Amino acid sequence: MANIFSRLFKIGESEAHSAMDKLENPIKMTEQGIRDMKKDLDESLHGLAEVKAMVIRSKKEAHEAKNKAADYERKAMLLLQKAEKGEMEAAEADRLATQALTEKENQDANALRSQAEVEKFSKSVASLEQNVKTLRSNLSKWENELKTLKARQKVSSAQTKLNKQLANMDSSSTMSMLERMKDKVEKQEALAESYGEIANEAKSVDEELDQALQGSGNLEAGDRLAALKAKMKNKDS
């Protein structure tokens, strides 16, 4: 299990910075590392299942061995009882009872061995379960951190691009271009104002002519009125 953690995240302290600098694409390599650890997790789960199966099998074997040992002891007792009752020769009963007791001892040994395996495998199961739990927790944490890292990379990339563009801008050239544009706009504005004045001047000439003609007409009307008044005065006299 230690290899699982060291594969991606354990780098020698003296080489940490130089190793990270050589990573062409840390995010992709981290993603690959997480995929590898998921594969290791699957293998660990498979191994855990196998060890649990060994615990179950050893418990079953220990139980069977104890039952067999008890059965051999029961048979040895029955043989001795038959000899005591005279149902069979004592020597034969002793011989068979001895064999039964020998088998009982063998089964007792098998039961002890199986029980020892149960205890050993149970410790392995506990250790593997803790490792799997830790790996699952770390994988979840690293996946969340990877999502955050991707988001930060996007923001950083955009900021870097913008800052690079700003750094590459020629401020003097930009100001010169703005000044030229300002001068061009001012010329256009002056030209528009000039055409406006010309239009106003042309309109004023027409108005002056009309005004001059209107003044003459009013003067002739006034002369005719004066002549009429003089004629009426002479008639009355």
C-alpha positions as CSV (number, residue, x, y, z in Angstrom):
1,M,0.0,0.0,0.0
2,A,2.9,2.3,0.6
3,N,3.8,2.1,-3.1
4,I,0.3,3.4,-3.9
5,F,0.9,6.7,-2.0
6,S,4.5,7.1,-3.1
7,R,3.8,6.6,-6.7
8,L,2.3,10.1,-7.2
9,F,2.9,12.2,-4.1
10,K,6.2,11.1,-2.5
11,I,9.1,13.0,-4.1
12,G,12.5,13.4,-2.5
13,E,12.7,16.7,-0.6
14,S,16.0,17.7,-2.3
15,E,14.4,17.1,-5.8
16,A,10.9,18.2,-5.2
17,H,11.0,21.6,-6.9
18,S,13.2,20.4,-9.9
19,A,11.0,17.4,-10.4
20,M,7.8,19.5,-10.5
21,D,9.4,22.0,-12.8
22,K,10.0,19.2,-15.3
23,L,6.4,18.2,-15.4
24,E,5.1,19.2,-18.8
25,N,1.4,18.9,-17.7
26,P,0.9,18.4,-14.0
27,I,-2.9,18.1,-14.2
28,K,-2.8,15.4,-16.8
29,M,-0.1,13.5,-14.9
30,T,-2.2,13.9,-11.7
31,E,-5.2,12.5,-13.5
32,Q,-3.2,9.6,-14.7
33,G,-1.9,9.0,-11.1
34,I,-5.5,9.0,-9.7
35,R,-6.5,6.5,-12.4
36,D,-3.6,4.3,-11.4
37,M,-4.6,4.5,-7.7
38,K,-8.2,3.7,-8.6
39,K,-6.8,0.6,-10.3
40,D,-4.7,-0.2,-7.2
41,L,-7.8,0.3,-5.1
42,D,-9.7,-2.2,-7.2
43,E,-6.9,-4.7,-6.8
44,S,-6.7,-4.0,-3.0
45,L,-10.5,-4.6,-2.8
46,H,-10.0,-7.9,-4.6
47,G,-7.2,-8.9,-2.3
48,L,-9.3,-7.9,0.7
49,A,-12.1,-10.1,-0.5
50,E,-9.7,-13.0,-1.0
51,V,-8.2,-12.6,2.6
52,K,-11.7,-12.5,4.0
53,A,-12.5,-15.7,2.1
54,M,-9.4,-17.3,3.7
55,V,-10.7,-16.2,7.2
56,I,-14.1,-17.8,6.5
57,R,-12.5,-21.0,5.2
58,S,-10.1,-21.2,8.1
59,K,-12.9,-20.8,10.6
60,K,-14.8,-23.5,8.9
61,E,-11.8,-25.8,8.9
62,A,-11.2,-25.1,12.6
63,H,-14.8,-25.9,13.4
64,E,-14.7,-29.1,11.4
65,A,-11.4,-30.2,13.0
66,K,-12.8,-29.7,16.5
67,N,-15.9,-31.7,15.6
68,K,-13.8,-34.5,14.2
69,A,-11.5,-34.5,17.3
70,A,-14.6,-34.7,19.5
71,D,-15.9,-37.6,17.4
72,Y,-12.7,-39.5,17.6
73,E,-12.6,-39.1,21.3
74,R,-16.2,-40.3,21.5
75,K,-15.3,-43.4,19.5
76,A,-12.3,-44.2,21.7
77,M,-14.6,-44.0,24.7
78,L,-17.1,-46.3,23.1
79,L,-14.4,-48.9,22.3
80,L,-13.2,-48.9,25.8
81,Q,-16.8,-49.2,27.1
82,K,-17.3,-52.2,24.8
83,A,-14.2,-53.9,26.1
84,E,-15.4,-53.3,29.7
85,K,-18.7,-54.9,28.8
86,G,-16.9,-57.8,27.2
87,E,-18.3,-57.1,23.9
88,M,-14.8,-57.1,22.3
89,E,-11.3,-58.1,23.3
90,A,-9.5,-55.5,25.4
91,A,-6.3,-55.6,23.3
92,E,-8.3,-54.8,20.1
93,A,-10.3,-52.2,21.9
94,D,-7.1,-50.6,23.2
95,R,-5.5,-50.7,19.7
96,L,-8.5,-49.1,18.0
97,A,-9.0,-46.6,20.8
98,T,-5.3,-45.6,20.5
99,Q,-5.7,-45.0,16.8
100,A,-8.8,-42.9,17.5
101,L,-7.0,-40.8,20.1
102,T,-4.1,-40.3,17.6
103,E,-6.5,-39.1,15.0
104,K,-8.1,-36.9,17.7
105,E,-4.7,-35.3,18.4
106,N,-4.2,-34.7,14.7
107,Q,-7.6,-33.0,14.4
108,D,-6.8,-31.0,17.5
109,A,-3.6,-29.8,15.8
110,N,-5.5,-29.0,12.7
111,A,-8.0,-27.0,14.7
112,L,-5.2,-25.0,16.4
113,R,-3.5,-24.4,13.1
114,S,-6.7,-23.2,11.5
115,Q,-7.5,-21.0,14.5
116,A,-4.1,-19.4,14.3
117,E,-4.7,-18.7,10.6
118,V,-8.1,-17.2,11.4
119,E,-6.3,-14.8,13.9
120,K,-3.5,-14.0,11.4
121,F,-5.9,-13.4,8.5
122,S,-8.2,-11.4,10.6
123,K,-5.4,-9.0,11.5
124,S,-4.6,-8.7,7.7
125,V,-8.2,-8.0,7.0
126,A,-8.3,-5.2,9.6
127,S,-5.1,-3.7,8.1
128,L,-6.4,-3.9,4.6
129,E,-9.7,-2.4,5.5
130,Q,-8.0,0.5,7.1
131,N,-5.8,1.0,4.1
132,V,-8.7,0.8,1.7
133,K,-10.6,3.3,3.8
134,T,-7.7,5.7,3.8
135,L,-7.1,5.3,0.1
136,R,-10.8,6.0,-0.7
137,S,-10.8,9.1,1.5
138,N,-7.6,10.4,-0.1
139,L,-8.8,9.7,-3.6
140,S,-12.0,11.7,-2.9
141,K,-10.0,14.5,-1.4
142,W,-7.5,14.5,-4.3
143,E,-10.2,14.4,-6.9
144,N,-11.9,17.5,-5.3
145,E,-8.5,19.2,-5.1
146,L,-7.9,18.4,-8.8
147,K,-11.2,20.0,-9.7
148,T,-10.2,23.2,-7.8
149,L,-6.8,23.1,-9.5
150,K,-8.3,22.9,-12.9
151,A,-10.5,25.9,-12.2
152,R,-7.6,27.8,-10.8
153,Q,-5.5,26.9,-13.9
154,K,-8.2,28.3,-16.2
155,V,-8.3,31.6,-14.3
156,S,-4.6,31.8,-14.1
157,S,-4.3,31.1,-17.8
158,A,-6.7,33.8,-18.7
159,Q,-5.0,36.3,-16.4
160,T,-1.6,35.4,-17.8
161,K,-2.9,35.9,-21.4
162,L,-4.4,39.2,-20.5
163,N,-1.3,40.4,-18.7
164,K,0.9,39.3,-21.5
165,Q,-1.2,41.3,-24.0
166,L,-1.0,44.3,-21.7
167,A,2.8,43.9,-21.3
168,N,3.3,43.6,-25.1
169,M,1.3,46.8,-25.8
170,D,3.4,49.8,-27.0
171,S,2.1,52.7,-25.0
172,S,3.9,55.4,-27.0
173,S,2.6,53.9,-30.3
174,T,-0.9,53.8,-28.9
175,M,-0.7,57.4,-27.7
176,S,0.6,58.5,-31.1
177,M,-2.3,56.8,-32.8
178,L,-4.8,58.4,-30.5
179,E,-3.3,61.9,-31.2
180,R,-3.5,61.3,-34.9
181,M,-7.1,60.2,-34.6
182,K,-7.8,63.3,-32.4
183,D,-6.3,65.6,-35.0
184,K,-8.3,64.0,-37.8
185,V,-11.5,64.4,-35.8
186,E,-10.8,68.1,-35.0
187,K,-10.2,68.7,-38.7
188,Q,-13.4,67.1,-39.6
189,E,-15.2,69.1,-37.0
190,A,-13.7,72.4,-38.2
191,L,-14.6,71.6,-41.8
192,A,-18.2,70.9,-40.8
193,E,-18.3,74.2,-38.9
194,S,-16.9,76.0,-42.0
195,Y,-19.6,74.6,-44.2
196,G,-22.2,75.7,-41.7
197,E,-21.0,79.3,-41.7
198,I,-21.0,79.3,-45.5
199,A,-24.6,78.1,-45.5
200,N,-25.5,80.8,-43.0
201,E,-23.8,83.5,-45.1
202,A,-25.7,82.5,-48.3
203,K,-29.0,82.6,-46.4
204,S,-28.2,86.1,-45.0
205,V,-27.7,87.5,-48.5
206,D,-31.1,86.3,-49.6
207,E,-32.7,87.8,-46.5
208,E,-31.0,91.1,-47.1
209,L,-32.2,91.3,-50.7
210,D,-35.7,90.5,-49.7
211,Q,-35.6,93.0,-47.0
212,A,-34.3,95.7,-49.4
213,L,-37.1,95.0,-51.8
214,Q,-39.7,95.0,-49.1
215,G,-38.5,98.4,-48.0
216,S,-38.9,99.9,-51.5
217,G,-42.5,98.6,-51.8
218,N,-43.5,100.2,-48.5
219,L,-41.9,103.5,-49.6
220,E,-43.9,103.6,-52.9
221,A,-47.1,102.9,-51.0
222,G,-46.4,105.8,-48.6
223,D,-45.9,108.2,-51.5
224,R,-49.2,107.3,-53.0
225,L,-50.9,107.8,-49.7
226,A,-49.4,111.3,-49.3
227,A,-50.4,112.2,-52.9
228,L,-54.0,111.1,-52.2
229,K,-54.2,113.2,-49.0
230,A,-52.9,116.3,-50.9
231,K,-55.5,115.8,-53.6
232,M,-58.3,115.6,-51.1
233,K,-57.1,118.7,-49.3
234,N,-57.0,120.8,-52.5
235,K,-60.6,119.7,-53.4
236,D,-61.9,120.8,-50.0
237,S,-60.3,124.2,-50.5
